[in-house]
Amino acid sequence: MPPLPSPRFPSFANALLGRHPRRRRHVLFVLATGPLYAVSMAVAIQSSAFGLLAPSLALILAGTSLAVFTLVYALVRSGWSARLSDPVLTFPHAMACIVLSMAAYVALGSDRGNVIILIAQTIVAAMFRLRPLQVLALGCASVLLLAAAVTGLHHHDPASFPAPVGWLHLSVGGSTILLLSLVAKWVSDIRVRLDRQARELKDALTTVQQLATTDMLTGLMNRRMMTEILEREIRQSLRHDTPMCVALIDIDHFKHVNDRHGHAAGDEVLKALAALGRKDLRQVDLLARWGGEEFLLLLPRVPLADALVALDRLRLQAQQLAVPGHPSVHISVSAGVAQLREDETLDALLDRADTALYEAKRTGRNRCVAAVPRSGEPAAQAEGSALLIDLRSVARLQEDGA
Ligand SMILES: Nc1nc2c(ncn2[C@@H]2O[C@H](COP(=O)(O)OP(=O)(O)OP(=O)(O)O)[C@@H](O)[C@H]2O)c(=O)[nH]1
C-alpha cells in the first residue's frame, strides 16, 4: 500500500480514491481533469451572465459537464472500468469532452472561436495516457466535428455566421488542432517507447540477476550465490550459537556416465539429481551446484547426526534415481559433511567437508562421511589439518555390500 495522501484526512482520501493502490492512481487521473471542467463550467455560467449565452443553455452545458465528470469518476472509482484495457477511460472521456466543447461552440454567439482552445486543452490532457493512434484519431474527430458544426451553423443562419468566419475557424482552428494532435502523437510515441524500454530493461535485469545467481542447467543456485548465503549463515549460526552443517555431494564415476551414455545423458543426471534434492530436502536446507558434478548442501540449525541422516536418505534415493530419457543410467553419490565449529571460517569448514568427501571416495564411494574434530582438539589446530576426520567417532553410513 502506498502511503496515505494525507495523514490528517485518511478516511476522506480513502473514500475519495479507494484503498486499492492501482485504482487510487486511476481515480487520481480522473480527478486531475477536474480543474478543466471547473474552468469550462465557470466560462459557461459567466458567458450567460455577460449575455453571450442563454441561461438555460449555460445550465444544460454546465450540468452535462458535471454529469460526464461524475459518471467517469463513478465508473473508475467503483472498479467497473478495471476490466478494460484503459481503466481510466481516457479515450471515451476525451471524446465526451470534445463533443461538449462543440456543443458550447454551437451554442455560443460570435465569441465561439475561443471554444476551440478547450478542444486543444483536452487533447493535451489526454496525450499522457492515450496510445499514439488514439491521439491522432481524437484530433481528426475534433476537426470533423468542427467542420460539421461550421457547415451546420452557416446553413442554419448564414447572416449571423457568414462563410468567411466559418472558413477562418475551420482553417485556423482545424489546422491548430491537427498540428497539436501530431505533436501529441509524437509525445505519446516517445512515452510508449520509453515504457517498452523500461520493461525490457527490467526483464534484462531479472535475467542478469538470474544468471548471476542460478545454475542454468539444474536451476539450482550457483556457487557464487551459495557462497554469499554460507557467509551469512555462518554469522547467524555463530551469533545465535545454533548448529549448522555443510555437505559436499559428488556423483561417483560421473566421467564414466558421460563416456558411456553421452554428455547429454550426463546433463540429464545432473538435472534429475537436482530435482530429487529439491523434492526430498527440507525447505530450509539449501542445495547448490558447486561445480561440475559436485553439489553443496547447506543444513542450517541441524546438528551433524541429523545432517548425516538427511544425507544418507538422499544418497539412497540417488541410487534409485530415474533419469528421464535414459532408463539404463544408474548412479550413486558420495558425500562429506562437516558441522561448523566455533570461530571457524567458511574456507576451513569447506576444507573439512571436502576432506570428508575425499574419504568417502577413498573408502569405496556410495557413502556419507562426517568430519568431526577429535575430542579436545582446539579449532585453530584443526584448521587446515589433514587429520580432521576422526573415523572412530564418525557416524559413517555405508550401504550394505558397497
Ligand atoms: N554432462 C556433464 N558432465 C560434466 C559437467 N560438468 C562436469 N562434467 C563431467 O564430470 C566428470 C567428472 O569426472 P571426474 O572428476 O574424473 O570424476 P568422476 O568420474 O565422477 O570420478 P569420482 O568423482 O572419483 O567418482 C568429467 O567427465 C566432466 O566432463 C556437466 O555440466 N555436464
The ligand as an SDF file (V2000), in Angstrom:
LIG
                    3D

 32 34  0  0  0  0  0  0  0  0999 V2000
   27.4350  -33.9770  -18.7170 N   0  0  0  0  0  0  0  0  0  0  0  0
   28.1460  -33.1330  -17.9620 C   0  0  0  0  0  0  0  0  0  0  0  0
   29.3170  -33.5210  -17.4650 N   0  0  0  0  0  0  0  0  0  0  0  0
   30.0050  -32.6930  -16.6880 C   0  0  0  0  0  0  0  0  0  0  0  0
   29.5440  -31.4200  -16.3880 C   0  0  0  0  0  0  0  0  0  0  0  0
   30.4470  -30.8090  -15.5730 N   0  0  0  0  0  0  0  0  0  0  0  0
   31.4510  -31.7070  -15.3850 C   0  0  0  0  0  0  0  0  0  0  0  0
   31.1890  -32.8510  -16.0580 N   0  0  0  0  0  0  0  0  0  0  0  0
   31.9890  -34.0390  -16.1580 C   0  0  0  0  0  0  0  0  0  0  0  0
   32.1220  -34.6530  -14.8910 O   0  0  0  0  0  0  0  0  0  0  0  0
   33.2340  -35.5490  -14.9800 C   0  0  0  0  0  0  0  0  0  0  0  0
   33.9700  -35.5020  -13.6820 C   0  0  0  0  0  0  0  0  0  0  0  0
   34.9280  -36.5350  -13.7620 O   0  0  0  0  0  0  0  0  0  0  0  0
   35.9570  -36.8080  -12.6050 P   0  0  0  0  0  0  0  0  0  0  0  0
   36.3750  -35.5350  -11.9530 O   0  0  0  0  0  0  0  0  0  0  0  0
   37.0150  -37.6880  -13.1550 O   0  0  0  0  0  0  0  0  0  0  0  0
   35.1370  -37.5560  -11.5070 O   0  0  0  0  0  0  0  0  0  0  0  0
   34.2940  -38.8830  -11.5890 P   0  0  0  0  0  0  0  0  0  0  0  0
   34.3670  -39.5620  -12.9020 O   0  0  0  0  0  0  0  0  0  0  0  0
   32.9270  -38.5640  -11.1320 O   0  0  0  0  0  0  0  0  0  0  0  0
   35.0020  -39.7990  -10.5400 O   0  0  0  0  0  0  0  0  0  0  0  0
   34.8680  -39.7400   -8.9640 P   0  0  0  0  0  0  0  0  0  0  0  0
   34.4010  -38.3750   -8.5950 O   0  0  0  0  0  0  0  0  0  0  0  0
   36.2160  -40.0190   -8.4610 O   0  0  0  0  0  0  0  0  0  0  0  0
   33.8780  -40.7870   -8.5890 O   0  0  0  0  0  0  0  0  0  0  0  0
   34.0780  -35.0790  -16.1730 C   0  0  0  0  0  0  0  0  0  0  0  0
   33.9680  -36.0340  -17.1960 O   0  0  0  0  0  0  0  0  0  0  0  0
   33.4070  -33.7740  -16.6000 C   0  0  0  0  0  0  0  0  0  0  0  0
   33.4450  -33.6330  -18.0050 O   0  0  0  0  0  0  0  0  0  0  0  0
   28.2910  -31.0060  -16.9440 C   0  0  0  0  0  0  0  0  0  0  0  0
   27.7880  -29.9050  -16.7470 O   0  0  0  0  0  0  0  0  0  0  0  0
   27.6400  -31.8960  -17.7150 N   0  0  0  0  0  0  0  0  0  0  0  0
  1  2  1  0
  2  3  2  0
  2 32  1  0
  3  4  1  0
  4  5  2  0
  4  8  1  0
  5  6  1  0
  5 30  1  0
  6  7  2  0
  7  8  1  0
  8  9  1  0
  9 10  1  0
  9 28  1  0
 10 11  1  0
 11 12  1  0
 11 26  1  0
 12 13  1  0
 13 14  1  0
 14 15  2  0
 14 16  1  0
 14 17  1  0
 17 18  1  0
 18 19  2  0
 18 20  1  0
 18 21  1  0
 21 22  1  0
 22 23  2  0
 22 24  1  0
 22 25  1  0
 26 27  1  0
 26 28  1  0
 28 29  1  0
 30 31  2  0
 30 32  1  0
M  END
$$$$
